[in-house]
Structures are given as structure tokens and as C-alpha cells.
Amino acid sequence: MMSEIEAKNCVLNSSLIANELHPHEREILRSQLVVRYFSAGEEILSSGSLGREELLVLANGRIRVTALVDEEYVDFTLEACGDIARIASFVGSTVTRVEARIDALTDTVLVILQRYQVEALLYKHPQMVYYLMRGLARYAHRMARHHNARGEEIVSQLTRLT
């Protein structure tokens, strides 16, 4: 299993949230990150160790996210280091209704960042928070493009069958 140092390094080197950070900002972010380990088949959200406003970044393994976000059903699998889950609840508010289930499909290592930690950085490191949130927006946009392309591919295949 991956060590905490390896997990944090993987995420800091692979995730879009850390892509634009300067070296000293990466070290600040590193100090905020918490590493959690989950066994294959474990329901991650029911583990009791996660709060509602935590961003989950995959370091190793595979997870399946099944969510209902504002009455829209979403289901996807994350399997690459740096993939991110719980974006809507991390940046959301009480206006956004999110019900999610996240399961570890394999032994999994997650790196967790809590929203209050990012908010606390706003006062001393606003540029860092800006870059972090910009990376999060780019990741969400990339996921949306990927899922739109997948939907178009399915429609195309169904059209060929008729």
C-alpha cells in the first residue's frame, strides 16, 4: 500500500488543483492534506471519517461515485491519481442538494482536503486559493466534456442500431 508521503506526492504532481501552485504553496497544501485508506468493497462515505465538505482526491485504487445532485443522477468511476470526487458538496452550499454514495472498488488511498482549511488560507494566501479553485473548475469542466462525449457516443451507437 502507498505511504502517506507517496500519496501526497502523487496528488500534488498529478491533480489539477495543484497544477499552478508555486513550490512553497505546494508545501502549504501538503500540510493541509490528510491521507485515508479504504479496503476493496468498503463504502467510503459510511466510514464515519468523512464530513460533508471534504474534497476527495484519489491517490491510488478505484472508486465508484453514485450521486444525486439537484435531482440529476450521476455515476462515474475514478481510477487515476489526481481524480477528484465531491466537488459539488465541497464548493456547494445549502442551496446545492447532494446525496452521494462512494465505494472503494479496490484497496484505495484518498487524499482529503477540508473546505474550512481552504477558506482559512484566503486571508494569508489568496493567490494560492485562486489557483487551487481554478484547477478545480478546470477539472470539473474536463469531467463534463468527458461525460458529454460519452453520451454522444452512446447516442451514435444507438442510432446505428436502428
C-alpha positions in Angstrom: 0.0 0.0 0.0 1.1 3.5 -0.8 2.7 5.6 2.1 1.2 9.0 3.1 4.2 10.8 1.6 3.8 8.9 -1.7 0.0 9.6 -1.7 0.5 13.3 -1.2 3.3 13.5 -3.8 1.1 11.6 -6.3 -1.7 14.1 -5.8 0.4 17.2 -5.8 2.1 16.1 -9.0 -1.0 14.8 -10.8 -4.0 16.8 -9.7 -5.2 19.9 -11.5 -5.9 21.5 -8.1 -2.1 21.8 -7.5 -1.1 22.3 -11.1 -0.4 26.1 -10.9 0.9 26.3 -7.4 4.4 27.5 -6.6 6.7 25.2 -4.7 6.1 27.0 -1.3 2.3 26.9 -2.0 2.5 23.1 -2.7 4.2 22.7 0.7 1.4 24.7 2.4 -1.2 22.5 0.7 0.8 19.3 1.6 0.5 20.3 5.3 -3.3 20.5 4.9 -3.8 17.2 3.2 -5.0 14.1 5.1 -4.5 10.5 3.8 -7.1 7.8 4.4 -7.0 4.2 3.4 -10.1 2.1 2.4 -10.5 -1.6 1.6 -12.0 -3.0 -1.6 -15.8 -3.1 -1.2 -15.9 -0.5 1.6 -18.5 2.2 1.4 -16.3 5.3 1.8 -19.0 7.8 3.0 -20.3 5.5 5.7 -16.8 5.1 7.2 -17.6 7.9 9.6 -14.3 9.6 8.9 -15.5 12.0 6.3 -17.5 15.2 6.6 -19.8 16.8 4.1 -17.5 19.5 3.0 -14.4 17.5 2.1 -12.8 17.2 -1.3 -11.6 13.7 -2.1 -8.6 13.3 -4.4 -7.7 9.8 -5.5 -4.1 8.8 -4.9 -4.4 5.1 -5.7 -7.1 2.5 -6.4 -10.5 2.8 -7.9 -13.7 4.3 -6.6 -17.3 4.5 -7.9 -19.3 7.6 -7.2 -23.0 7.5 -7.5 -24.7 10.8 -6.7 -28.0 12.7 -7.0 -27.1 16.4 -7.4 -30.1 18.8 -7.6 -32.3 15.9 -8.9 -29.8 14.9 -11.6 -28.3 11.4 -11.4 -24.5 11.0 -11.9 -22.5 7.8 -11.9 -18.8 7.5 -12.6 -15.6 5.7 -11.7 -12.4 7.4 -10.7 -9.1 5.4 -11.3 -6.3 7.8 -12.0 -4.1 9.6 -9.4 -5.4 13.2 -9.1 -9.0 12.4 -10.0 -11.4 14.3 -7.7 -14.7 13.5 -6.1 -17.2 15.5 -4.1 -16.7 18.8 -6.0 -20.3 19.8 -5.7 -20.5 19.4 -1.9 -17.0 21.0 -1.5 -17.9 24.2 -3.4 -21.6 24.0 -2.8 -23.8 25.5 -0.1 -27.1 24.6 1.4 -28.6 25.6 -2.0 -27.0 22.6 -3.7 -28.6 19.3 -2.6 -26.2 16.4 -3.0 -26.8 12.8 -2.0 -23.9 10.5 -2.8 -22.5 7.1 -2.3 -18.9 6.4 -2.8 -17.5 2.9 -2.8 -13.9 1.6 -3.0 -13.8 -0.9 -5.9 -10.2 -1.9 -4.9 -8.0 -1.1 -2.0 -7.9 2.7 -2.2 -5.9 5.6 -0.9 -7.6 9.0 -0.8 -6.1 12.4 0.0 -8.6 14.7 1.7 -8.8 18.4 1.8 -11.4 20.1 4.0 -13.2 23.2 2.8 -12.6 25.2 6.1 -8.9 24.7 5.5 -9.1 26.3 2.1 -11.3 29.1 3.4 -8.7 29.8 6.2 -6.0 30.2 3.5 -7.9 33.0 1.9 -6.5 35.6 4.3 -2.8 34.8 4.1 -2.6 33.1 0.6 -5.4 34.3 -1.6 -3.5 33.7 -4.8 -3.0 30.1 -3.8 -6.7 29.6 -3.2 -7.4 31.2 -6.5 -5.1 28.8 -8.3 -6.5 25.8 -6.4 -10.1 26.7 -7.2 -9.2 27.5 -10.8 -7.7 24.0 -11.1 -10.9 22.5 -9.5 -13.0 24.4 -12.1 -10.8 23.0 -14.9 -11.1 19.5 -13.6 -14.9 19.8 -13.4 -15.0 21.2 -16.9 -12.9 18.3 -18.2 -15.2 15.8 -16.5 -18.2 17.4 -18.0 -16.6 17.3 -21.5 -15.8 13.6 -21.0 -19.3 12.7 -19.9 -20.8 14.7 -22.8 -18.6 12.9 -25.3 -19.5 9.6 -23.7 -23.2 10.4 -24.0 -22.8 11.4 -27.7 -21.0 8.2 -28.4 -23.9 6.2 -26.9 -26.4 8.1 -28.9 -24.4 7.5 -32.1 -24.2 3.7 -31.3 -28.0 3.6 -30.7 -28.6 5.4 -34.0 -26.5 2.9 -35.9 -28.5 0.0 -34.4 -31.9 1.4 -35.5 
